[in-house]
Amino acid sequence: MAKNASPSDKRTAVIIRTSLIGIGANAALAAFKAVIGLMTHSIAITLDAVNNLSDALSSIITIAGTRLAGKPADRKHPMGHGRTEYLTATIISAIVLYAGIASLVESIRKILSPQEPAYTLPSLVIIGAAVAVKLVLGSYVKKVGMQVRSDSLVASGLDARNDAVISASTLAAALLFLIFRISLEAWLGAVISLVIIRSGWGMLQETLSDILGRRVDAQITRDIRETVNRFPQVMGTYDLTLHNYGPDRLMGSLHVEVPENMKASEIDELTRQIQRAVYEGHGVLIEAVGIYSYNLDDSAADIRREITELVMEHEHVLQMHGFYVDTEKKAIRFDIVLDFARERSAVYDHIASEIREKYPDYTFQIIMDTDFSD
């Protein structure tokens, strides 16, 4: 890899290298298990081989998705192609889900028409080795996936660890047959199938949630706020909204509260510094920095305190911010953040009515905000 490669290029290279390792390991395991399954008439081992083959296919899809996601932005897709990775993760989840359903159907057939397995010592040794390989591979792939924030790799890692459990169960069933002559092959195949279905369904839910737009990790939002609040002119950071355009592509906006006597040139310089600090510190592109002005006189502080107490008494209010009093125009403006309760509008109307009743001489501009990030 070139020394001057971008972080995105390095991430792509890591995902592809890890996926190639997964392809090699799973293809080898699938071949060995397929031969053993056919030789021993073991439905459980044969299904395990099919599962390994689907894992290899998943790694191929991960590579293709990563390549497509790395394409530069164009006129039709100005935010880039990063979300392609979520689509490939969805395809992988669907493949796992289909493999589980197909395996369950085949297992039910074997339950209805059982066939006695014929295990050999070499076959059991290979199955035991497969358990160890899958445990190591699963831990490695999941670790790398978390490091580079790749849902596809994390899903493949978790699936590999599930495969290790499945192979261990197959080995246990084989030993049980050899010792007690009790065949649980078909029943074990059904259990394995259910595990695969459950894993595929869980993976599918996760990736669909990413596509729909889930709440960004709370730690990221806390870190960004801490970075912005370090600027001495910033009295508070609010309305942080982040949009996910891929695992390593976060863009968004925020508001900062600054003293009312700041000049436009000073605000311009501050917002540019904030954007640079957030990008360099967290890799997040802040497209816009909104401004709330903060009253410096004591009379406004008293009104702020009284209204804050009144607003925060309500159950569904999470936060109040952006408060400003224009004493000359007798105008007050602020925002309130409400949770996702059904009666949001009713709560808002009740708060607005109480405040207007308490301050009849003032006009109010009260904005109802949504709880987009922690």
Beta strands, then each sheet from edge to edge (+ up, - down):
strand 1: 236-244
strand 2: 250-259
strand 3: 284-294
strand 4: 317-326
strand 5: 331-338
strand 6: 363-370
sheet 1: 1+ 2- 3-
sheet 2: 4+ 5- 6-
end
